Amino acid sequence: MLTVESQKIQGAQNIVAKLTYLPFNQCLHSITTIDCQPSSAASGMLVFVSGNLQLANQQHALKFNHPLSTIPILLFFSL
């Protein structure tokens, strides 16, 4: 799931479509912090990224923050 300005977008195909048709052509990402903490949920990790977005032809950068949660996936192979 991706949430953009309160709009919830689910599914890989819908997320790619949303990101493909954003109302700008160029965007420079500048990450300022990455903070990670262990999560008790299935030995995962909580990651919080913040920084700036500079759109083409815009004088001021936009601030962003993005929290995400990772969960390891175990793969089992049988011979």
N, C-alpha and C positions, 0 to 999 in steps of 0.2 A: 504494500500500500504506500502511496505517496500522497501527502497533503500539501497543496499549494494554495495559499490564501484562503483557507477553510474549505477548499474543494477537495474531497477525498477521491482518489483515483486508484482503482484496484486492477491488478493483473499486469503482467509484463507488456502485453501488446498495448494496453491503454496508457501505461506510463511512458512507453517509447513515443506514442503518438502525441502525448502532451508535451514532452520535451522537444520533439521535432518541430512543433508549431508554436513555439513561444514567440512573442511579438518583438524579438530582436534577433540580429544575425551574429553579433560577436559579443563575447563576454569574457573578461579576464578574471580568473579566480585567484585570490591571494589568501592562503590559509595562515592565520596568525596563531592559533592554538589547537592542539589535539590533546585531549585528556581522556585517559582510559582507566576504568575501574573494573575489577572482577565482579561478575554477577552470579548470584546463587542459582539462577535459572539455568539448569543443565550445564553448569560449568562454563557459561558464556562470558561475554565481556560487554560492558556498556561504554560506548565511545561518544565523545562530545567534541565536535569540530566547529570552530568559529573563524570568521575572516571577513573579507571584503569582496564584493562583486563590482567590477568596473565595466559598465556598458559603453559601447561605442558612441561617441559624440555626446557623452554625459560628463559634466564637470566633477560631480561628487560621486564617490563610491557608495554602494549600498552595503550595509552590514548583514551578515547571515550567521545563523547557528544551525547546526544539524546534529541531533542526537540519533544514534543508532545502536541497536542491540545485536550482538552476534551470538550464535549458538553453534557449537561444533557438530558436524554430522559425521558419524562413524560409518565407514564402509567395510563390509565383511566380504571376503572372497573365500569361495569353497572350491577345492580341487577334487 
